[in-house]
Amino acid sequence: MKYDVVVVGSGPAGSMTARFAAESGANVLIIERRQEVGVPVLCGEGISKGVDEFKVLEGKRWLANNMDGARIISPDGTMVKLAADMAGDETGYVLYRDIFDQELARGAIRAGAELMLNTCAVNILKENGKIKGVKAKQFGEEFDIEADIVVGADGVESKIGRWAGMKTTLKPYDLETCAQYTLSNVEFDRAYCDFYLGKKIAPGGYAWIFPKGKDIANVGVGILASLSEPGMSLKLLDKFINSRPELKKGEPLRFLAGAVPVAEPIESVRDNLLLVGDAARQVDPITGGGLMASIEAGKTAGETIGKAIDEQRFDKEMLLPYEEKLKNTLYKKLKRNYVVKEIILGMEDKTLNMLADSLKDYKFDELSTLSLVKALVLKHPSLLIKLKPLLKLSRL
Ligand SMILES: Cc1cc2nc3c(=O)[nH]c(=O)nc-3n(C[C@H](O)[C@H](O)[C@H](O)COP(=O)(O)OP(=O)(O)OC[C@H]3O[C@@H](n4cnc5c(N)ncnc54)[C@H](O)[C@@H]3O)c2cc1C
């Protein structure tokens, strides 16, 4: 088997890369170890309305709920309301993630990519130290897939990068472990995605309620691996649900447990190889939302690959524009948010309460450093010292 490009993984990052590479004329194969694209779902299913700008989804079958915005609830219950366009990458729409992934894969196939299910990459193929494709396994049988470019879009547990000798190890400090139920028969305001903060609720993370419809919502907890022990995310999730009458009467339709990187993006390009999506740690370190980043990075990766195939050059220098472009766009935001993550992690619940109290009446549509400082000075001037690194960042 010989292709221009083999993409390992049919998540959003893999399908986007495959689509844009195929649209640029590359001969692309996606391999996916699961037997159905997007199943089982491992996601809170929240995404920003910014996804519309990519024009990669047809129809609305993937859309479960159209949100007005987000509400952040501090440990003492103070609520800060944000409109959808101010609320980050996880608020705007709530998805049916399985259909969403399948729609993205359909877009790649329509552009000419092939997709092989039940096919797991088990190693990288090398000849004289040069990457030549992947070794794959399907129904117990191993075979080689040759390709000029290998794309590791194989998610948080990515092995492609490691096999290629890249530094992909995640420290527990940079990993969020999550548990979630999809609960039916629950009551909530279906127009908002809710984020609950507090060391007792979710140390180093948050609990969420993402409404999927009238009486159905994804309710989950994500906590930092360095602050947790085995089974803790599920215990905290049960505690969160049982402490709320509007959730307690709910019945679960689905349970999932998974992990998400909350690290800074890593080096993602080698000769004949690039990483994209969770595999490259392209995730918002504050929220753990990675769908928008995967979509943006996948498009850039696919377009870069298209040019490399055109010129028949597959060395690192030819693929580097992918990373360079992201450094000037997506990575600026991810790196800034990594600093914000560290600031938030250093805050006691008391400080989070003060912050929420300062911001609860703040008009976020007028967001500027000056107006933010004014809001803080008026209510809790002591916060200014704690937020100094953040205010410095806003000048970058
Ligand atoms: C509990 C939870 C909740 C989340 N909620 C949200 C949310 O609400 N909003 C948001 O934006 N993000 C959320 N995320 C993060 C989001 O799911 C990821 O950032 C996103 O899926 C990354 O896309 P990807 O394509 O890089 O990886 P994935 O979607 O993980 O896709 C990787 C694919 O590669 C396949 N694969 C892996 N290894 C191999 C192999 N060796 N051979 C072949 N195939 C392979 C996998 O089967 C998988 O299909 C959440 C994550 C978790 C765990």
The ligand as an SDF file (V2000), in Angstrom:
LIG
                    3D

 53 58  0  0  0  0  0  0  0  0999 V2000
  -14.1140   13.9410   29.1370 C   0  0  0  0  0  0  0  0  0  0  0  0
  -13.6590   14.9070   28.0760 C   0  0  0  0  0  0  0  0  0  0  0  0
  -14.4500   15.9970   27.7890 C   0  0  0  0  0  0  0  0  0  0  0  0
  -14.0480   16.9030   26.8000 C   0  0  0  0  0  0  0  0  0  0  0  0
  -14.8830   17.9390   26.4880 N   0  0  0  0  0  0  0  0  0  0  0  0
  -14.5410   18.7940   25.5210 C   0  0  0  0  0  0  0  0  0  0  0  0
  -15.4310   19.8390   25.1310 C   0  0  0  0  0  0  0  0  0  0  0  0
  -16.5360   19.9750   25.6420 O   0  0  0  0  0  0  0  0  0  0  0  0
  -15.0180   20.6870   24.1600 N   0  0  0  0  0  0  0  0  0  0  0  0
  -13.8070   20.5820   23.5480 C   0  0  0  0  0  0  0  0  0  0  0  0
  -13.4740   21.4130   22.6890 O   0  0  0  0  0  0  0  0  0  0  0  0
  -12.9570   19.5850   23.8790 N   0  0  0  0  0  0  0  0  0  0  0  0
  -13.2950   18.6770   24.8330 C   0  0  0  0  0  0  0  0  0  0  0  0
  -12.4460   17.6500   25.1450 N   0  0  0  0  0  0  0  0  0  0  0  0
  -11.1900   17.5230   24.4110 C   0  0  0  0  0  0  0  0  0  0  0  0
  -11.4480   16.9920   22.9870 C   0  0  0  0  0  0  0  0  0  0  0  0
  -12.2250   15.8280   23.0520 O   0  0  0  0  0  0  0  0  0  0  0  0
  -10.1190   16.7120   22.2870 C   0  0  0  0  0  0  0  0  0  0  0  0
   -9.3000   17.8530   22.3990 O   0  0  0  0  0  0  0  0  0  0  0  0
  -10.3370   16.3760   20.8050 C   0  0  0  0  0  0  0  0  0  0  0  0
  -11.0350   15.1570   20.6790 O   0  0  0  0  0  0  0  0  0  0  0  0
   -9.0070   16.2680   20.0760 C   0  0  0  0  0  0  0  0  0  0  0  0
   -9.1920   15.7820   18.7680 O   0  0  0  0  0  0  0  0  0  0  0  0
   -8.0880   14.8470   18.0950 P   0  0  0  0  0  0  0  0  0  0  0  0
   -8.5630   14.5930   16.7240 O   0  0  0  0  0  0  0  0  0  0  0  0
   -6.7450   15.4150   18.3260 O   0  0  0  0  0  0  0  0  0  0  0  0
   -8.1000   13.5110   18.9570 O   0  0  0  0  0  0  0  0  0  0  0  0
   -9.2610   12.4460   19.1680 P   0  0  0  0  0  0  0  0  0  0  0  0
  -10.5880   13.0410   18.9770 O   0  0  0  0  0  0  0  0  0  0  0  0
   -8.9510   11.7780   20.4580 O   0  0  0  0  0  0  0  0  0  0  0  0
   -9.0330   11.4100   17.9790 O   0  0  0  0  0  0  0  0  0  0  0  0
   -7.9340   10.5310   17.9500 C   0  0  0  0  0  0  0  0  0  0  0  0
   -8.3260    9.3230   17.1250 C   0  0  0  0  0  0  0  0  0  0  0  0
   -7.1630    8.5250   16.8970 O   0  0  0  0  0  0  0  0  0  0  0  0
   -7.5060    7.1570   17.0170 C   0  0  0  0  0  0  0  0  0  0  0  0
   -6.2720    6.4230   17.3160 N   0  0  0  0  0  0  0  0  0  0  0  0
   -5.4950    6.5440   18.4150 C   0  0  0  0  0  0  0  0  0  0  0  0
   -4.4070    5.7320   18.3090 N   0  0  0  0  0  0  0  0  0  0  0  0
   -4.5170    5.1060   17.1110 C   0  0  0  0  0  0  0  0  0  0  0  0
   -3.7080    4.1410   16.4340 C   0  0  0  0  0  0  0  0  0  0  0  0
   -2.5640    3.6790   16.9760 N   0  0  0  0  0  0  0  0  0  0  0  0
   -4.1010    3.6990   15.2170 N   0  0  0  0  0  0  0  0  0  0  0  0
   -5.2670    4.1760   14.6540 C   0  0  0  0  0  0  0  0  0  0  0  0
   -6.0730    5.0710   15.2590 N   0  0  0  0  0  0  0  0  0  0  0  0
   -5.7000    5.5380   16.4680 C   0  0  0  0  0  0  0  0  0  0  0  0
   -8.5330    7.1630   18.1590 C   0  0  0  0  0  0  0  0  0  0  0  0
   -9.3160    5.9790   18.1380 O   0  0  0  0  0  0  0  0  0  0  0  0
   -9.3240    8.4150   17.8540 C   0  0  0  0  0  0  0  0  0  0  0  0
  -10.4120    8.1610   17.0100 O   0  0  0  0  0  0  0  0  0  0  0  0
  -12.8130   16.7240   26.1230 C   0  0  0  0  0  0  0  0  0  0  0  0
  -12.0100   15.6100   26.4220 C   0  0  0  0  0  0  0  0  0  0  0  0
  -12.4220   14.7130   27.3800 C   0  0  0  0  0  0  0  0  0  0  0  0
  -11.5700   13.4870   27.6600 C   0  0  0  0  0  0  0  0  0  0  0  0
  1  2  1  0
  2  3  1  0
  2 52  2  0
  3  4  2  0
  4  5  1  0
  4 50  1  0
  5  6  2  0
  6  7  1  0
  6 13  1  0
  7  8  2  0
  7  9  1  0
  9 10  1  0
 10 11  2  0
 10 12  1  0
 12 13  2  0
 13 14  1  0
 14 15  1  0
 14 50  1  0
 15 16  1  0
 16 17  1  0
 16 18  1  0
 18 19  1  0
 18 20  1  0
 20 21  1  0
 20 22  1  0
 22 23  1  0
 23 24  1  0
 24 25  2  0
 24 26  1  0
 24 27  1  0
 27 28  1  0
 28 29  2  0
 28 30  1  0
 28 31  1  0
 31 32  1  0
 32 33  1  0
 33 34  1  0
 33 48  1  0
 34 35  1  0
 35 36  1  0
 35 46  1  0
 36 37  1  0
 36 45  1  0
 37 38  2  0
 38 39  1  0
 39 40  1  0
 39 45  2  0
 40 41  1  0
 40 42  2  0
 42 43  1  0
 43 44  2  0
 44 45  1  0
 46 47  1  0
 46 48  1  0
 48 49  1  0
 50 51  2  0
 51 52  1  0
 52 53  1  0
M  END
$$$$
